[in-house]
């Protein structure tokens, strides 16, 4: 009953403080604000998978819980109102504090987003934490992009990049979307002063208004540097707990390779002879076309984590997706289907089941998201940075098995279906369903494999008698052999200005 009291109290508070002058002031300066209060309930101790996944770390794992969050932002101007054209220079910001309370963590604060940004024409620079995903695909209804899905709290970083796709050749037929960033990973007591390198470059073939467009490109993530106490017990992986952190080595992090025997001259271990840090990313391709006023998007994200997967030795591993955005003008009736997405994720091959140290340029047993030096692998603040279907031990039913690996389950076949629609234009309905077969990790297979079904039905309703107020209700379920069998719900109210 505690979260229900919070929601009711918040309704009264948010609407009593909705002053017209305040709203007009925000609009004048292109500033938006909103506050949300919510309660989360589960029949087991964990919030169901689809309530907490891909929420940028804002939803706690343990339930029941209450949540209160605020968001304040300033957007770029669409155009200079006086001259009727886009401004060359603009700025903006976002801040999004979240407070949660449950019996395990008590009162906890999270900051999923806090950044400032400046724009000059088509270039943008930002600093801080930002909600974003990495890759090509349907970012609205996806199960989660492989390299960066919005599952974990964003890593603070600085980034210089383009704003969307910028045409630069062949009368706007060829366009580019690119960015280069540097981040800081401080995640005690696990790791201190580690760094993040990220970049991506994507190309679009087809003019902006063309019926059919083709996209392709690559993204690259590298976690490097840092020091930790646990590394002191691993002299073959680090020197006195310290990983290579000299900026003279940065070019090798960016390029993804090191010169032969460089480590012997610098006093580091042979573990770094192959590559400095933990690297991963995806090759992406997508086709977008229009069919009877509807937009069809077909996409694929091919996984790479080392030389073997860069050379496609791990085929067919990756994310495959089809998305359809429907033209509502072609539909009649109270309910209208707006978006449909189907995805398949397979990570079973991993360039074979054996790891070869010598005798082959292809090592095999890629062991996605895991890493020996960074024992928590491709994670941040106890959550997977990429797809939530490569699952940390903390998220699964630990009563059924144990594992020395942070990610004990990275060999997965997953099928996903998501749908979205509106009812009488005041109710937004969203359905997410996933069925996965989980095989463990290379050399540590689940015997037998574990099946898992998870689903969520969400409804967002605009409250007519309360201006710019939305009520959100979600029902979710986990049934299978990977998570604890559980049912749960989310009830929240959001007030915007």
N, C-alpha and C positions, 0 to 999 in steps of 0.2 A: 504493500500500500504506500510505501514511502515515495516511490517514483511517481505515483498518481498524484500525491499531494504536491510534489514539485511541479508537475505539469500544470495543475489547476492554478497554483499560485503564480506561475509564470504567465499564464494567459492574462490574469488580472493586471500583473505588473507591466507587461509589455504594452498592453492597450491603454492603460492609464497614462503611460509616458509617451504615447504617440502624439506629439504636438505637431500641428500643421506647420508652424514656423520652422521647427527643426527639420522636417522633411524637405521644405522648400530650400533651406540653407544647404543641405546636402546635395540636392539636385543642381543648384547653382554652381557648385564647385566640382561637379561630376564625382561626388563622393557617395558611396553606398554603405549601408550598415544593416546588420541583422543580428538577432540574438535567438538562440535555440535552447530549449530545455527538454530533456528526454529521460526516459527510464528504459532499462534493458532487463529482460527477465529470461531465465532458462531453467528447464527442469533438471539439468545437471549443473555442474559448477562452471562450465564454459559456455560463453555465448556461441550460438551456432555459426558455422563457417561463413555463410554468406552475409551475416550481419556485421562481422568484424573484418572480412577480407577486403582489400583494395580501398581502405578508408583512411589511408595516410597515417595510420597509427593512432587515430582519434578514438576508436572504440576499444575499450579494455577487453582483455581475454576472459577475465573472471566475471561471473554474473551471479546474482542480480547486481545492477549498478545504476547509478544516476549520472547524468551528464549535463553540463551547462557550458555552452560555447558562444563566443561572440566573433563577429567578423566585420572589419572596417576596411574599406578600399577606396582608391581613387583610380579611375580608368583613364586611358588615353582618350583624347577627343577624336570623334569620328571625322570631323572636319572643322576648319575654322569657320565659325558661324558668321563672322563679318565678311570674309572673302569668299566663302562657299567652297573652299578647297582644303585638302589635308594640310595640317601644320607640319613643318619640317622637324620641329623639336617639341617633345612633350615628356611628361613624367607621370609616375604613378606609384602606388604602394599597396600592400596588403598586409594585414595583421590578423591572426586567427588563433587566439588563446582558447584552450579547452581544459576544463576542470572535470574530473570524474571522481566518483567515490564508490568503493565496494569494500567488503569485509577483509579482502586479502591485502590490497594496496592502500586502504584507507583513502585519504585525500591525495589526488595525484594531478599534476599539471603537465600538459603536453602543448607544444607549439608546432602544429603541422605546417603553418605557413606564416612567414614574416619576412618580407623583402621590399626593397625599393627598386625601381626600374626607371630608366631613361631611354628615350627613343630619338634617333636622328634619321629621318627618312625611313629606310627599310632596315636599319641596324638597331639592335637593342642591347643594352647592357643591364644586367641586374645582379644584385647581391643579397644573399640571405637564403631562406628556405622557400621553396615554391612547389605547389602541387603540379606535377607533370608526369607524363608517361613517356616511354622510350620505344619508338618503332612505328611501323606503318600498320594501320588497321582501324577498326571501329572503336574509337576511344570511349564512346558513350556506353556501350552495352557489352564490351569484351569480358571474357573470363579473367583477363590479365595478360598484358604483353610480357614476353619472356624476360627481357633484360631489366625493364623497369615498369612495374604495374601500378604504382601508387599504393602498394601494400604496407610499406614501412613509412615511418616519419621521414620526410625529405632530409637529405644531407645538406647542411649549409654550404654554399658555394658562390663563386662569382662566375658569370657566363657572358660571353659576347657572341651574338648570333643574329641571324635574320629573323624578321617577323613574317612567319609563313613562307610561302614560295615567292621568290623574286625572279621575274622574267629577265633574261640577260642576253638572249640570242635568238636568231631566226624569227623575228617579228613576234616575240613572246611565246614561241612554240616550246622553247627550252627554258626551264626555271630551276632554281636551286634553293634548298632549305638547309642551312648549315649552322653549327654552333660549336664552340670550344669553351671548356669550363675547367675550373679547378676547385676542389672542395676539401673540407677538413672533417676527419672522422675521429672523434674523441669519444670512446665508448667504454669508460672504466667500469669494473676493473679488468675487462677483457683486453682492451688495446688503448694506448695513449698516442696522440700526435700522429696518427696515420693520415694519409692524404688520398684524395680521389682525383683521378683524371678522367674526363669524359669528352667525347666529341662525336658528332654525327654529320653526315652529308647525304642528302637525298636529292634526286633529280626528278623533275616532272616533264614528260613529253606530251605536249598538247596545250593549246591555248586555254586560258582560264574559262572561257565559255564553251569550249569544245564538248561535243557529246561524249567522246571517249578520251580518257587520259591514262597514261601508263606511268608508274612510279617505280623507282629502284634506288637502293642506297645501302649504307652500312652505318652501324653505331658501334662504339668501342668504349668500354669501361675498364679502368684499372685502379685497384686499391694497392697502395704502396707506402713504404716508410713505416714509422711507428716503433714503439717499444712496449714490452710487457713482461711481467714477472714470469708468466708461464713459459716464455721463450728462453729464459735462463736455464731451464731444465732440458732444453733441446739444443745442445751445442752444434749439432749438425745442420741446424736451420737458421741460427742467428748467433752473432757474437755478443755474449753477455746480455742477451735479451733485446738487442738493438738490430733493426732491419736497415738495409741501405737507404739513406735519406739525403745524400748529397745532391744538390741541384745540378751538379755536373752530369748526373746520371739521368736527368729528366728526359733528355732526348730519346733515351732507350725505352723509357716508359711510354712515351708518345708513339714511338715506332713499333714497340712490341717485341724487340729482340735485343740481345746484348752481344758484344764482341767475344770471341773465343778466349776463355781463360782470364777475363777481365778481373774476376773476383779475387784471384790469387795475388794480384798486384795491389788490391785495395784492402785486403785483410778480411774479406767476407767469406762465407761458406760456399761450397760447391752447389748448394741448393739454388743459389741465385745465378748459376752459370747459364741456365736455360732461358730465364726471363725474370726481370725484377718485378715482383708483386703478383697480384691475382688479377688475371685478365679474362674478360668475356664480352660477348656481344652477339649481334645477329646481322646476317645479310637479309635485307627485306625487299620484296617486290609486291606490287599491287596493281590491279586493273580496275578502273572506275568507268562506268558507262551509264547511260540513261535508257530506260525501257518503259515506254508508255507513260512518261512523266515520273516514273520511279527511279531512284538511284541505286545501282548495284555496285558493290565493292567486293572484290575477291583479292585475298592477300595471303602472304606466306612469310614467316620469320624463321630463317634457318639459323640454328644455334651453332656458335663456335666458342671454344674455351682454350684450344691449343692448336698446334699445327695440323693434327689429324682432322679436326672438325673444320678448320679453315679450308682444308682440301676436300671437304665433303665426304670424308671417310665415315662420318656418322649418319649419312643419309639413311632413313628419311626424317631424322629427328627435327622437331620444330613445331611451330604453331601454324595451323591452316584455318582460314576463316572465310566466311561468306556473310555479307551484310546487305540488307535491303531496307532502304528508307522509302516509305510509301507516300505517294501524293494523296493527301487527304481529300482533295477536290474530286478524286475518282471514287470516293466512298460515300455512302449514305447511312443514315441511322444514328443512334445515340453513341454507339461504340465505334471507334475508328482505330485501326491498327496503324501505328506510326513507324515502328522499327522492328526488324527481326534479324537476329544474329545467330549463326551456328559456327562452332569452332571445334577443332580436334587438336589436341596437344599430344605428341608422342616424344618421349625422351628415353626410350628403351635401348637403342642401339649403342650409343656412346663410343663409337669407333671400336667396338669389340669389348670383350669382358676382361681382357688381360692387359696389364701395363708393362710395356717394354722399356727398360731404362737404356739399353744399348742394342745395337743391331738393326734399328729401324728409325726412320725419321718420324714415324707415326707411333705415338706412345700407347694409344688405346686407353680403355677404362677411364673416360673423361671425368666421371664423378662430378656431375654438374653441381655448381654452387658450393661444393666443399673445397677446402684448401688446407694444406698441411701447416704452413706458417700462420695464416689467419684461420685459426681453428673454428671460428664462427662463420667463415666463408662469406658468401654474398648476402650478408644480413646487416641490419642496423637497428639498434635499440630493440633487440630480441625478435625481429620480424624479417622475413625474406624480403629483399628489395625487389626482386623480380616476381615471376608468376607465383601465386600462393599455392599452386599444386605441387611444388617442390617444398616439402613440409618440414619445418624444424621439429625436433623431438618435443619441445615444450608445447606444441600445438596439438599433438596427437595423444592417443590413449596410452600413457606410459605403463599402465598396468599390464598391457599385453606383451610388451617386449622392451628391451633396452638396447642402446647402441652407443659406441664410442664416438660416432660422427655427429656433428651438430645437425646435419641434414641426413637422417637415416633413410629417407625415402626420396630418391630422385630419378627412379626408373618408373615412368608412369605412362599409361594410355588413358586419355581423358576425352570425354565427349560432353559438349556444352551446348545448351540452347537458351537463348534469352529473347524476350519479347517485350514490347512496350506499346501502350495504346492509351487513348483518352476516352473518357465517358462524359458526354455533355459538356466538354471543354473545361470542366471544373475539377475533374478527377484524373490524375495520371497514374496508370497502373503499370507495374514492372514485374516481370517474372524471370527468375534465374534458376536454372536447373543444371546440375553436373553429375555425371556418372564416371567414376574413375576406377581403374584397376591398377593397384600399386604393388611394385615388385621389389622394393628395397633399394640397395645400392650395389654397384659392381663388387662381387666378392662377398657380399652380405645380403643375399637374397631373402625375401620373405618366403617362407615355405609353410603353407601355400601362399600365393598372392592374395592381397586383401582388397576387397571391393568396397566402394564408398559412394553413397548417394547423398547429395545435399541440394536443398531447394529453398527459394525465398519468394514470397509474394509481397509486394510493396504497394501501398496506395498513398498518394499525396493529394490532399483535398484543399482547395482554396475556400476559406471561410468567408462567405458573402457579407456577413454582418461585421466583420473585423477587417479593416483595410490592410492589404498586403500581408495577410497572415495565412500560414499553411499548416495543416495538421498532417503528420506522417505516421502511418501504422504499418508495421511489418510483421509477418509471420514466417518462421524459418524452421527447418528440420534437418537433422543429420541422422542418417541410418546406414550402418555398415560396420566394417571391421577395422577402420583406421582411426576415426574419432569416437568419442563416447556418444552413444545414442541419446539424442537430446532434441527437445522442441523448445522454441523460444520466441520472443517477440521484442519489438522496439516501438515505443510510443513517444512521439515528440511533437512539439509545437514550435514554429519559427515565425518570428515577427521581423519584417524588413521595413526599411525607410529609404 
